[in-house]
Amino acid sequence: MQIEPFKLERYFAKYEFSSRYLLSSSDCESISLSDLLAMADAEMADLWHELKLGYTESWGHPLLREEIANMYQGVAREDVLTLVPEEGIFLIMHALLAPGDQVVSTFPGYQSLYEVARAIGCEVTTWEPNEDRGWQFAISDLEELVTANTKLVVVNFPHNPTGYLPSQEEFHSLMELVSSRGAYLLSDEMYRFLEIDAGNRLTAACELYERAFSLSGLSKLFGLPGLRIGWLASQDHQILQAVSRLKDYTTICSSAPSEILAIIALRNKSKITNQQIERVRKNVAVLDKFFSKFGEHFTWNRPMGGSICFPRMLQVENTHKFSQQLVADTGIMLAPSSVFQYGDHHVRIGFGREDMPQVIDLLGKYLVQRFN
Ligand SMILES: Cc1ncc(COP(=O)(O)O)c(C=O)c1O
């Protein structure tokens, strides 16, 4: 298999652990091991202390699958396969797709959501948003792209990197469209529950359509990317079985400590996620002020969900060069739109971290110093 380098991940590999200030991360503030363990109930405290570091069940710890299923309506433990989120994308595409298959994917986006299909030899067409309409992905555009030959439609809402979220009605229309063409749907829901207005939360695709696969995990909302725990939820057990057979060639099973820690996190979902959502909303209010103050430098569409947004820079010719200069001068890491293969005019800003207000303030000072 010939696959293009993952531009965003390569960029992060270069700067994430050497930059002083991270202003582009998509994960929310991380939780420490001791804080997480302090939330364990008696059952989980016992499981943690007595844990043997052997292999684990390939589909995931039964208690973990149970807790994951509880996040959905009408989803049972049997509908859940645990894996690393990124692995889920890789494996579901290998389970579903063959060379020549037609795939439609939201773009720009997390590169594997279209690149893996391309590397398999599929014909990938992109469903692109309109920046002037708040980064709207128009269903009318998707209608033109999805045909009776489409095998798989890939969407990601709340969307990385724009923060766009369709309405519930639009999401239902999308699902009807995909089902009317008999296609599968991969719905990347990594940023679900991080809606700025909770009323805009979409129903999970796996609850609505029997050929849909909802991908999620603990990396973003829970601030636990180091656990490397995610899952695919679906009513289509045949395809989940096929994914699990492929998993024998990647990770086989999850890490034993990660599973127990994940169960603890899920049993404390409201406690953990309320804090994260509160922080995200507070930080969006900080961004409101920042972008109104720096209106001559940016246009932005206020994100509707997730922990990232994708403003356009107005006084910078090339955001890749700007980002490199910025990190060299100040230690502030931004992700330029080139790593999303989306030109040189935008940057991704992450607002899930506690220090975001201080770091965006430093960015503002830098802009004043450099351009005024
Ligand atoms: C939209 C989307 N899907 C999947 C992933 C992969 O998640 P993980 O890094 O936890 O494997 C990411 C991570 O940034 C993402 O943004």
The ligand as a Tripos MOL2 file, in Angstrom:
@<TRIPOS>MOLECULE
LIG
   16    16     1     0     0
SMALL
NO_CHARGES

@<TRIPOS>ATOM
      1 C1        -11.6190   14.1390   13.2090 C.3       1 LIG1
      2 C2        -10.6620   13.2190   13.8690 C.ar      1 LIG1
      3 N1        -10.8230   11.8950   13.7380 N.ar      1 LIG1
      4 C3         -9.9690   11.0210   14.2990 C.ar      1 LIG1
      5 C4         -8.8930   11.4590   15.0280 C.ar      1 LIG1
      6 C5         -7.9410   10.4360   15.6040 C.3       1 LIG1
      7 O1         -8.0090   10.3930   16.9830 O.3       1 LIG1
      8 P1         -6.8230    9.7310   17.8230 P.3       1 LIG1
      9 O2         -5.6680   10.6640   17.6920 O.co2     1 LIG1
     10 O3         -7.3230    9.6740   19.1990 O.co2     1 LIG1
     11 O4         -6.5480    8.3990   17.2450 O.co2     1 LIG1
     12 C6         -8.6740   12.8200   15.1840 C.ar      1 LIG1
     13 C7         -7.5070   13.3220   15.9360 C.2       1 LIG1
     14 O5         -7.1040   14.4550   15.8390 O.2       1 LIG1
     15 C8         -9.5830   13.7340   14.5920 C.ar      1 LIG1
     16 O6         -9.4300   15.0560   14.7000 O.3       1 LIG1
@<TRIPOS>BOND
     1     1     2 1
     2     2     3 ar
     3     2    15 ar
     4     3     4 ar
     5     4     5 ar
     6     5     6 1
     7     5    12 ar
     8     6     7 1
     9     7     8 1
    10     8     9 2
    11     8    10 1
    12     8    11 1
    13    12    13 1
    14    12    15 ar
    15    13    14 2
    16    15    16 1
@<TRIPOS>SUBSTRUCTURE
     1 LIG1         1 GROUP 0 **** ****
